[in-house]
Amino acid sequence: MNELSRAQIRDLMAQVLKNQDKELPADDAAQLREIGFRSLDFSELALRVEDETGEELNFDAPGLRRIATVGDVLDFLVELQQQ
């Protein structure tokens, strides 16, 4: 499995936002609602991580409920790769 680093996932997240003419803030504490990062964007990001790693990410709705910031997204996706 080709695991992505937090920085690589952050770059992919920035690309997802850039496609919508939005910018990823440098602060990991930035609230997703404030930057316009929606559940559909999370799904696109997860698919990009899967494409890069060649592995399927398995996650469920309860795990997603705790995600509120940029850092939460990055931590969640890093953790998923390690399962």
HELIX and SHEET records of a PDB file:
HELIX    1   1 ARG A    6  LYS A   18  1                                  13    
HELIX    2   2 LEU A   32  ILE A   35  1                                   4    
HELIX    3   3 SER A   39  THR A   53  1                                  15    
HELIX    4   4 ALA A   61  LEU A   64  1                                   4    
HELIX    5   5 VAL A   70  GLN A   81  1                                  12    
END                                                                             
